[in-house]
Amino acid sequence: MPESNPAPLRRNLKIMSGAVVFNWTRVPVTVLIDYLDSEGSLAKFLCDFPTVSREQAQATLRLARQAFSRHADEDPAG
C-alpha cells in the first residue's frame, strides 16, 4: 500500500530495466517529459496514465526545476 507523501520517483533494475519511474507505477518519468515536449498537457498525461497522481507529477516537475537551477551556469555579467 502506498504511503502518504511518498517520494515521487523510484529506480529499480527489476522494474522497467532500471528506468526512473513514478513511485508505485511502471510509468517512466521520461514519458511525462515527452508529453510536455510534444505540446501535450499535464491533464492529458494524467488522463492517459491514471496510476500517476497529480501530486506525483507536480513534485517531479518541482524536482526538475530544482535540478535545472543547481546545474545552470551562472552568468558572470550577472
C-alpha positions in Angstrom: 0.0 0.0 0.0 1.4 3.4 -0.9 2.5 5.6 2.0 1.2 9.1 2.3 3.5 11.7 0.7 5.8 9.1 -0.9 8.9 10.1 -2.8 7.6 10.8 -6.4 10.3 8.7 -8.1 11.9 5.3 -7.9 14.6 3.4 -9.8 14.9 -0.4 -9.5 16.8 -2.5 -12.0 14.0 -5.1 -11.9 11.3 -2.5 -12.9 11.4 -1.2 -16.5 15.1 -2.1 -16.8 16.1 0.4 -14.3 14.3 3.4 -15.8 13.3 6.1 -13.3 9.6 5.7 -12.8 6.9 7.3 -10.8 6.7 5.6 -7.4 4.2 2.8 -7.2 3.9 2.7 -11.0 5.7 1.4 -14.1 5.4 4.7 -15.8 8.8 6.2 -16.7 9.3 9.8 -15.9 10.6 10.4 -19.5 7.0 9.8 -20.6 5.9 13.0 -18.8 8.8 14.9 -20.3 7.9 13.6 -23.8 4.3 14.6 -23.3 5.2 18.2 -22.3 7.9 18.4 -25.0 5.4 17.5 -27.7 2.9 20.2 -26.7 0.9 17.9 -24.5 -0.6 18.9 -21.2 -0.3 17.6 -17.7 -4.0 17.0 -17.7 -3.7 14.7 -20.9 -0.7 12.9 -19.3 -2.7 12.2 -16.1 -5.7 11.0 -18.1 -3.5 8.7 -20.2 -1.6 7.4 -17.1 -4.1 7.2 -14.3 -1.7 5.4 -12.0 0.3 8.6 -11.7 -1.2 11.2 -9.3 -1.2 14.9 -10.0 0.8 15.3 -6.8 3.5 12.9 -8.1 3.7 14.7 -11.4 3.9 18.1 -9.8 6.5 17.0 -7.3 8.6 15.6 -10.2 8.3 18.9 -12.1 9.5 20.8 -8.9 12.4 18.4 -8.6 13.3 19.1 -12.3 13.1 22.8 -11.7 15.5 22.5 -8.7 17.9 20.3 -10.7 18.0 22.9 -13.5 18.8 25.7 -11.0 21.6 23.6 -9.5 23.2 22.7 -12.8 22.8 26.0 -14.7 26.0 28.1 -15.3 25.8 31.4 -13.7 26.2 34.4 -16.0 29.4 36.2 -14.9 28.0 39.5 -16.1 25.1 38.8 -13.9 
